[in-house]
Structure formats: structure tokens, C-alpha cells
Amino acid sequence: MAHILVVDDSPEMVETEKQLLQDMGDDFCVSMARNYEDALELLETSPFDLVILDLMLPNRSGVEILDHIKQKFKTPVMIYSAYLEYMPHHVLLKKGADQILAKPAPLQVFMNAIKNLIEPRQERTFLTLEGFNLRKIKNQVFKDMIQKTLKLTNQDLEKTSAMLGISESCLKGLIKRLHIAH
């Protein structure tokens, strides 16, 4: 059973996320925190498989919680926030965010992101958009695709991201996450 901590100051959002996770039937145990202090208290007393973190919280920001988690724990963190324009993705990735999603995300994208962070690395998949179709790609296939494209572009991240149809910050995050030599 995967234990997930949802940190969000909106009671309605927390309940919605908790209900979605429980309705998926994937055996999730969900704990909730509405602020920095509650989140840290729960993190200190229970092991978690994933933290789903909003950026805008009362008193202190979600970025401060992210910093604390990454300094003290090995727990993956998914940023799930409607306020991503205030914090560039590359900054969040540098700080250790494992996944970044804008609220509200489509249900399948939200659930896939969670499963990708909880399942063992070899079993993870990435969802890519091809027009209006979603396509699952296994990690190793995606890693090979990135490596071949990097080689074709002589390690040029801008050209590689353009060829793959993803942002340069996303590419940098994938290079880090998939342990691709660059």
C-alpha cells in the first residue's frame, strides 16, 4: 500500500485528491496536511512513498517544504499547483521536484504521474502527447530516444528538446531523472 501525503491549504482540493486516489482502487493510503507545520510533523512521524505539494500555502511556501523534504528524506515530491507561473519549472527541478503538474490536470495525467513516482523505476512510463492522442513510453525506450537525439544534435539541449517536442527544462529534468550522461 502506497502512503501519500497531500499538502494543500484548500480543504476542497485535498478532499477531491484524496477521493480520486481512493477511487482508483490502487490501494493508496492518503494523509493530509494544510500547512508547513502539519506537513513537517507528518513527515517526521510517518514514512511516505510520495508527497503531492501545492506551492501556495499559509505562512510558508511549498518551496520551503520541498527544500526540507529533499534535505532530510528520499521521498519523491510532485508539485501540483495552480500557481506555477510564480516559480519557473527549472528552479523547482533544481530544488528536487520529481514531477510538476498544473492544477487542474486531466485525471489520467494526474494518476499516471503518481503511479510513475511510486512504481519501481523499470516499470515507469511517460505519457507523451501526439496531437490529441496519449502514448505510453517505457523508461528505457524514452531514455534511448533521448540519448540518440542528443547524439544527433551533438549534445545541444535546445535542438534536442525541439526534436523531441518537449521544453528544454523538461528535457533537463528527464536527463537527471533517467540518469543520462550529458
C-alpha positions in Angstrom: 0.0 0.0 0.0 1.5 3.3 -1.1 1.3 6.1 1.6 0.8 9.5 0.0 0.9 12.9 1.8 -1.2 15.6 0.2 -0.1 19.2 1.3 -2.6 21.8 0.2 -4.4 24.5 2.1 -7.7 24.1 0.2 -9.9 21.6 2.1 -12.0 21.0 -1.1 -8.9 20.3 -3.2 -7.4 17.9 -0.6 -10.7 16.0 -0.3 -11.0 15.8 -4.1 -7.4 14.5 -4.5 -7.9 12.0 -1.6 -11.2 10.8 -3.1 -9.6 10.4 -6.6 -6.8 8.4 -5.2 -9.0 6.1 -3.2 -11.5 5.7 -6.0 -8.7 4.5 -8.4 -8.6 1.3 -6.4 -4.8 1.2 -6.3 -4.6 0.7 -2.6 -3.4 4.2 -1.6 -3.3 5.4 2.0 -3.7 9.2 1.9 -2.7 11.6 4.7 -3.4 15.3 4.5 -1.7 18.5 5.7 -2.9 22.0 5.2 0.3 23.9 6.1 4.1 23.7 6.6 4.0 22.8 10.2 1.4 19.9 9.8 3.4 18.6 6.8 6.7 18.5 8.7 5.1 16.8 11.7 3.6 14.1 9.5 6.9 13.6 7.6 8.8 13.2 10.8 6.4 10.6 12.2 5.5 8.5 9.2 7.3 7.2 6.1 5.7 8.3 2.8 6.0 7.0 -0.7 5.1 10.3 -2.3 4.3 13.9 -1.3 1.8 15.9 -3.5 2.6 19.5 -2.8 0.9 22.8 -3.5 3.1 25.9 -3.8 0.8 28.4 -2.2 0.4 27.7 1.5 -0.4 29.9 4.5 2.7 31.3 6.4 5.3 29.5 4.4 5.6 28.3 0.8 5.5 24.8 -0.7 9.1 25.5 -1.9 10.3 25.6 1.7 8.7 22.2 2.3 10.3 20.9 -0.9 13.7 22.1 0.4 13.1 20.5 3.8 12.0 17.2 2.3 14.9 17.0 -0.2 17.4 17.8 2.6 16.1 15.2 5.0 14.2 12.5 3.2 14.4 10.5 -0.1 10.6 10.8 -0.7 9.6 11.8 -4.3 7.7 15.1 -4.5 5.1 16.0 -7.1 4.4 19.8 -7.3 0.7 20.1 -8.1 -0.2 23.8 -8.1 -2.3 26.4 -9.9 0.4 29.0 -9.3 3.3 27.6 -11.4 3.8 30.9 -13.2 5.3 32.3 -10.0 8.1 29.6 -9.8 9.9 28.5 -13.0 9.9 24.8 -13.6 13.7 24.6 -13.9 14.0 26.1 -10.4 11.6 23.5 -8.9 13.5 20.7 -10.7 16.8 22.0 -9.4 15.4 22.0 -5.9 14.5 18.4 -6.3 10.9 18.3 -7.5 10.3 14.9 -9.2 7.2 15.9 -11.1 5.4 19.2 -11.8 1.7 19.4 -12.8 -0.5 22.5 -13.2 -3.9 22.3 -11.5 -6.3 21.1 -12.6 -4.6 18.3 -14.6 -6.6 15.8 -16.6 -7.3 12.8 -14.4 -5.3 10.3 -16.4 -2.2 12.6 -16.4 -2.6 13.2 -12.6 -2.9 9.4 -11.9 -0.1 8.5 -14.3 2.2 11.0 -12.7 1.5 9.5 -9.3 2.0 5.9 -10.5 5.2 6.8 -12.2 6.6 8.2 -9.0 5.5 5.3 -6.8 6.3 2.3 -9.1 9.8 0.9 -9.4 11.9 2.8 -12.0 11.9 -0.1 -14.5 8.1 -0.2 -14.6 7.5 3.6 -15.0 6.1 5.0 -18.2 5.9 8.6 -19.5 2.9 9.9 -21.2 3.5 12.0 -24.3 1.1 14.0 -26.4 0.9 13.3 -30.1 -1.7 15.6 -31.4 -4.6 14.7 -29.2 -3.5 11.1 -28.5 -1.7 10.0 -25.4 1.1 7.4 -25.9 2.8 5.5 -23.2 6.6 5.1 -23.5 8.6 2.8 -21.2 11.6 4.5 -19.4 14.3 2.6 -21.3 12.7 3.4 -24.7 12.4 7.0 -23.7 16.0 7.1 -22.4 17.3 5.5 -25.6 15.3 8.1 -27.7 16.8 11.0 -25.7 20.3 9.6 -25.9 20.1 9.1 -29.7 18.7 12.6 -30.2 21.4 14.1 -28.0 24.0 12.3 -30.1 22.3 13.5 -33.4 22.4 17.1 -32.1 25.9 16.9 -30.7 24.6 17.3 -27.1 22.7 20.5 -27.9 19.8 20.7 -25.5 17.8 23.3 -27.4 17.9 21.3 -30.6 17.2 18.0 -28.8 14.2 19.4 -26.9 12.8 20.8 -30.2 13.3 17.5 -32.0 11.6 15.6 -29.1 8.8 18.2 -28.9 9.4 18.9 -25.2 10.6 22.0 -23.3 14.3 22.4 -22.6 13.5 22.4 -18.8 11.6 19.2 -19.2 14.5 17.6 -21.1 16.9 18.6 -18.3 14.6 17.0 -15.7 14.4 13.8 -17.8 18.2 13.7 -18.3 18.5 14.0 -14.5 15.7 11.5 -13.6 16.8 8.9 -16.2 20.5 9.2 -15.3 21.5 10.1 -18.8 25.2 11.1 -19.2 25.4 14.6 -20.7 
